[in-house]
Amino acid sequence: MFTGIVEELGEVAAIEPFEDAARMSILGRAVTADAGHGDSIAVNGVCLTVVDVRGEVFTADVMKETLDRSSLGALKPGSRVNLERAVRADQRLGGHIVQGHVDGTGVLLSREPAEHWEVVRISLPGELNRYVVEKGSIAVDGISLTVVSVDGEGFAVSLIPTTLQLTTLGAKQPGDPVNLEVDVIAKHVEKLIGAYVPDGRS
């Protein structure tokens, strides 16, 4: 489990493609400090399992399912990525509960800079719209963010200078893809209610 509080901006060092998977090597000075085989590290919000650690570079295998359903398939050597180690039980939950299981991808639609923050609009796949609410939480490329507004096309978030400086969202431009993970609590609530109210009818 993760909290959506990005620890550092890493960099893709190498990608070894296979027929139905890829092996990624990623430079991350902070996340490799205590990483070992089998540990979980979120890369742009996708939970990956560490296969090997050599110095400040860790390697992870990415299956075709993940490449197809997330934006990891678009990464290249030199790409910057958000990195976060799995949260320990004795740590503060600074963001919200993030599983590292991407629900879909969106596209950055626009950026509106203000004096001390920036409003970013992101498209939202139709099947995920019902899980996103104003003032609710969403993970964008693994970053825990609060939804400012939502409509049929997408949603907006306000980014403070720290988020702009220390995550990939500072450099993303309109048209760039992002990974989305909606609040898992909303999905559980929907399933529980559905057991008593079939198809959402009262």
C-alpha positions as a Markdown table, in Angstrom:
| # | Residue | x | y | z |
|---|---|---|---|---|
| 1 | Met | 0.0 | 0.0 | 0.0 |
| 2 | Phe | 1.1 | 3.6 | -0.7 |
| 3 | Thr | -0.1 | 7.0 | 0.3 |
| 4 | Gly | 0.4 | 9.0 | -2.9 |
| 5 | Ile | 3.2 | 11.1 | -1.3 |
| 6 | Val | 6.0 | 11.0 | -3.9 |
| 7 | Glu | 9.4 | 10.5 | -2.4 |
| 8 | Glu | 11.5 | 11.5 | -5.4 |
| 9 | Leu | 11.7 | 12.0 | -9.1 |
| 10 | Gly | 13.5 | 9.1 | -10.6 |
| 11 | Glu | 14.7 | 8.3 | -14.1 |
| 12 | Val | 14.3 | 5.4 | -16.4 |
| 13 | Ala | 17.8 | 4.0 | -16.9 |
| 14 | Ala | 17.0 | 1.2 | -19.3 |
| 15 | Ile | 14.1 | -0.8 | -20.8 |
| 16 | Glu | 14.6 | -4.4 | -22.0 |
| 17 | Pro | 11.5 | -5.4 | -24.0 |
| 18 | Phe | 10.2 | -8.9 | -24.3 |
| 19 | Glu | 7.4 | -10.4 | -26.3 |
| 20 | Asp | 4.8 | -10.0 | -23.6 |
| 21 | Ala | 6.6 | -8.0 | -20.9 |
| 22 | Ala | 9.4 | -5.6 | -20.3 |
| 23 | Arg | 12.2 | -5.3 | -17.7 |
| 24 | Met | 12.7 | -1.7 | -16.5 |
| 25 | Ser | 15.8 | -0.4 | -14.7 |
| 26 | Ile | 15.1 | 2.8 | -12.8 |
| 27 | Leu | 17.4 | 5.2 | -11.0 |
| 28 | Gly | 16.1 | 6.3 | -7.6 |
| 29 | Arg | 18.6 | 7.4 | -4.9 |
| 30 | Ala | 16.0 | 7.6 | -2.1 |
| 31 | Val | 13.9 | 4.5 | -2.8 |
| 32 | Thr | 16.9 | 2.2 | -3.3 |
| 33 | Ala | 18.5 | 3.2 | 0.1 |
| 34 | Asp | 16.8 | 0.2 | 1.8 |
| 35 | Ala | 15.2 | -1.6 | -1.1 |
| 36 | Gly | 15.6 | -5.4 | -1.5 |
| 37 | His | 14.4 | -8.2 | -3.7 |
| 38 | Gly | 10.6 | -8.5 | -3.5 |
| 39 | Asp | 10.0 | -5.0 | -2.2 |
| 40 | Ser | 7.2 | -2.8 | -3.7 |
| 41 | Ile | 7.9 | 0.5 | -5.3 |
| 42 | Ala | 5.3 | 2.6 | -7.0 |
| 43 | Val | 6.4 | 4.0 | -10.4 |
| 44 | Asn | 4.1 | 6.7 | -11.7 |
| 45 | Gly | 1.4 | 5.1 | -9.4 |
| 46 | Val | 2.0 | 1.5 | -10.6 |
| 47 | Cys | 3.0 | -0.9 | -7.9 |
| 48 | Leu | 6.1 | -2.8 | -9.2 |
| 49 | Thr | 8.1 | -5.6 | -7.5 |
| 50 | Val | 11.8 | -5.1 | -7.1 |
| 51 | Val | 13.8 | -7.9 | -8.9 |
| 52 | Asp | 17.3 | -6.6 | -8.3 |
| 53 | Val | 19.1 | -3.6 | -6.8 |
| 54 | Arg | 22.5 | -2.4 | -8.0 |
| 55 | Gly | 23.7 | 0.8 | -6.4 |
| 56 | Glu | 21.0 | 3.4 | -6.9 |
| 57 | Val | 19.2 | 1.5 | -9.7 |
| 58 | Phe | 16.5 | -1.0 | -9.2 |
| 59 | Thr | 15.0 | -3.4 | -11.7 |
| 60 | Ala | 11.4 | -4.5 | -12.1 |
| 61 | Asp | 9.5 | -6.7 | -14.5 |
| 62 | Val | 6.4 | -5.2 | -16.1 |
| 63 | Met | 3.8 | -7.6 | -17.6 |
| 64 | Lys | 1.9 | -6.9 | -20.8 |
| 65 | Glu | -1.3 | -6.2 | -18.9 |
| 66 | Thr | 0.3 | -3.4 | -17.0 |
| 67 | Leu | 1.9 | -2.0 | -20.1 |
| 68 | Asp | -1.4 | -2.0 | -21.9 |
| 69 | Arg | -3.5 | -0.5 | -19.1 |
| 70 | Ser | -1.1 | 2.2 | -17.8 |
| 71 | Ser | 1.2 | 4.8 | -19.3 |
| 72 | Leu | 4.3 | 2.8 | -18.4 |
| 73 | Gly | 4.3 | 1.5 | -22.0 |
| 74 | Ala | 5.1 | 5.0 | -23.2 |
| 75 | Leu | 8.2 | 5.4 | -21.0 |
| 76 | Lys | 11.7 | 5.6 | -22.6 |
| 77 | Pro | 15.2 | 5.7 | -21.2 |
| 78 | Gly | 15.6 | 9.2 | -19.7 |
| 79 | Ser | 11.9 | 9.5 | -18.8 |
| 80 | Arg | 11.3 | 11.0 | -15.4 |
| 81 | Val | 9.0 | 9.0 | -13.0 |
| 82 | Asn | 7.4 | 9.5 | -9.6 |
| 83 | Leu | 8.7 | 7.0 | -7.0 |
| 84 | Glu | 7.3 | 6.0 | -3.7 |
| 85 | Arg | 8.2 | 3.0 | -1.4 |
| 86 | Ala | 5.4 | 1.0 | 0.2 |
| 87 | Val | 4.2 | 2.6 | 3.4 |
| 88 | Arg | 5.2 | 1.0 | 6.7 |
| 89 | Ala | 2.6 | 0.3 | 9.4 |
| 90 | Asp | 4.2 | 2.8 | 11.8 |
| 91 | Gln | 4.2 | 5.8 | 9.3 |
| 92 | Arg | 1.7 | 8.6 | 8.9 |
| 93 | Leu | -0.8 | 8.3 | 6.1 |
| 94 | Gly | 0.0 | 11.6 | 4.6 |
| 95 | Gly | -2.1 | 11.3 | 1.4 |
| 96 | His | -4.8 | 8.7 | 1.0 |
| 97 | Ile | -4.9 | 4.9 | 0.6 |
| 98 | Val | -3.3 | 4.2 | -2.8 |
| 99 | Gln | -2.9 | 0.6 | -3.9 |
| 100 | Gly | -0.8 | 1.1 | -7.0 |
| 101 | His | -3.4 | -0.7 | -9.1 |
| 102 | Val | -4.1 | 1.7 | -12.0 |
| 103 | Asp | -7.8 | 1.9 | -12.9 |
| 104 | Gly | -7.2 | 3.6 | -16.2 |
| 105 | Thr | -5.4 | 6.4 | -18.0 |
| 106 | Gly | -6.3 | 10.0 | -18.6 |
| 107 | Val | -4.9 | 12.8 | -20.7 |
| 108 | Leu | -3.7 | 16.2 | -19.5 |
| 109 | Leu | -6.2 | 18.6 | -21.1 |
| 110 | Ser | -5.0 | 22.0 | -19.9 |
| 111 | Arg | -2.9 | 24.0 | -17.5 |
| 112 | Glu | -3.9 | 27.3 | -16.0 |
| 113 | Pro | -1.1 | 29.0 | -14.0 |
| 114 | Ala | -2.0 | 31.3 | -11.1 |
| 115 | Glu | 0.2 | 33.3 | -8.7 |
| 116 | His | 0.9 | 30.5 | -6.2 |
| 117 | Trp | -0.6 | 27.4 | -7.8 |
| 118 | Glu | -1.7 | 25.9 | -11.1 |
| 119 | Val | -5.0 | 24.4 | -12.0 |
| 120 | Val | -4.6 | 21.2 | -14.2 |
| 121 | Arg | -7.5 | 19.6 | -16.0 |
| 122 | Ile | -7.3 | 15.9 | -16.8 |
| 123 | Ser | -9.7 | 13.7 | -18.9 |
| 124 | Leu | -11.5 | 10.9 | -17.2 |
| 125 | Pro | -12.6 | 7.6 | -18.7 |
| 126 | Gly | -16.4 | 7.4 | -18.6 |
| 127 | Glu | -16.5 | 4.3 | -16.4 |
| 128 | Leu | -14.5 | 6.0 | -13.7 |
| 129 | Asn | -16.5 | 9.2 | -13.5 |
| 130 | Arg | -18.9 | 7.9 | -10.8 |
| 131 | Tyr | -16.0 | 7.4 | -8.4 |
| 132 | Val | -14.6 | 10.9 | -8.6 |
| 133 | Val | -16.2 | 13.6 | -6.5 |
| 134 | Glu | -15.5 | 17.2 | -5.7 |
| 135 | Lys | -13.1 | 17.4 | -2.7 |
| 136 | Gly | -12.5 | 13.7 | -3.0 |
| 137 | Ser | -9.1 | 12.0 | -3.5 |
| 138 | Ile | -7.6 | 10.6 | -6.7 |
| 139 | Ala | -4.1 | 9.4 | -7.5 |
| 140 | Val | -2.6 | 10.9 | -10.7 |
| 141 | Asp | 0.7 | 9.2 | -11.7 |
| 142 | Gly | 0.8 | 8.1 | -8.1 |
| 143 | Ile | 0.3 | 11.5 | -6.6 |
| 144 | Ser | -2.4 | 11.9 | -4.0 |
| 145 | Leu | -4.5 | 14.9 | -5.1 |
| 146 | Thr | -7.8 | 16.5 | -4.1 |
| 147 | Val | -10.4 | 17.0 | -6.8 |
| 148 | Val | -11.3 | 20.6 | -7.3 |
| 149 | Ser | -14.1 | 20.0 | -9.8 |
| 150 | Val | -15.5 | 17.2 | -12.0 |
| 151 | Asp | -17.7 | 17.1 | -15.0 |
| 152 | Gly | -18.6 | 14.8 | -17.9 |
| 153 | Glu | -15.3 | 15.4 | -19.6 |
| 154 | Gly | -12.8 | 15.1 | -16.7 |
| 155 | Phe | -11.7 | 16.7 | -13.5 |
| 156 | Ala | -9.5 | 19.5 | -12.2 |
| 157 | Val | -6.8 | 19.6 | -9.5 |
| 158 | Ser | -4.9 | 22.5 | -8.0 |
| 159 | Leu | -1.1 | 21.9 | -7.8 |
| 160 | Ile | 1.0 | 23.7 | -5.2 |
| 161 | Pro | 4.6 | 24.7 | -6.0 |
| 162 | Thr | 6.0 | 21.7 | -4.2 |
| 163 | Thr | 4.0 | 19.3 | -6.4 |
| 164 | Leu | 5.0 | 21.2 | -9.5 |
| 165 | Gln | 8.7 | 21.0 | -8.6 |
| 166 | Leu | 9.0 | 17.5 | -7.2 |
| 167 | Thr | 6.7 | 15.4 | -9.4 |
| 168 | Thr | 6.2 | 14.7 | -13.1 |
| 169 | Leu | 3.1 | 16.9 | -13.2 |
| 170 | Gly | 5.4 | 19.9 | -13.2 |
| 171 | Ala | 6.6 | 19.1 | -16.7 |
| 172 | Lys | 3.5 | 17.3 | -18.2 |
| 173 | Gln | 2.0 | 19.1 | -21.2 |
| 174 | Pro | -1.5 | 18.9 | -22.8 |
| 175 | Gly | -1.8 | 15.6 | -24.6 |
| 176 | Asp | 0.4 | 13.7 | -22.2 |
| 177 | Pro | -1.0 | 10.5 | -20.7 |
| 178 | Val | -1.3 | 10.0 | -16.9 |
| 179 | Asn | -2.2 | 7.0 | -14.7 |
| 180 | Leu | -5.4 | 7.3 | -12.7 |
| 181 | Glu | -6.4 | 5.4 | -9.6 |
| 182 | Val | -9.7 | 6.3 | -8.0 |
| 183 | Asp | -10.4 | 6.0 | -4.3 |
| 184 | Val | -10.7 | 2.3 | -3.5 |
| 185 | Ile | -13.2 | 3.0 | -0.7 |
| 186 | Ala | -15.7 | 4.3 | -3.3 |
| 187 | Lys | -15.4 | 1.0 | -5.3 |
| 188 | His | -16.0 | -1.1 | -2.2 |
| 189 | Val | -19.0 | 1.0 | -1.2 |
| 190 | Glu | -20.5 | 0.6 | -4.7 |
| 191 | Lys | -20.2 | -3.2 | -4.5 |
| 192 | Leu | -21.7 | -3.4 | -1.1 |
| 193 | Ile | -24.6 | -1.2 | -2.0 |
| 194 | Gly | -25.1 | -3.2 | -5.2 |
| 195 | Ala | -25.7 | -6.3 | -3.2 |
| 196 | Tyr | -28.8 | -4.7 | -1.7 |
| 197 | Val | -29.8 | -2.4 | -4.5 |
| 198 | Pro | -29.4 | -4.3 | -7.8 |
| 199 | Asp | -28.2 | -2.1 | -10.7 |
| 200 | Gly | -28.4 | 0.9 | -8.4 |
| 201 | Arg | -32.2 | 1.0 | -8.4 |
| 202 | Ser | -34.1 | 1.8 | -5.1 |
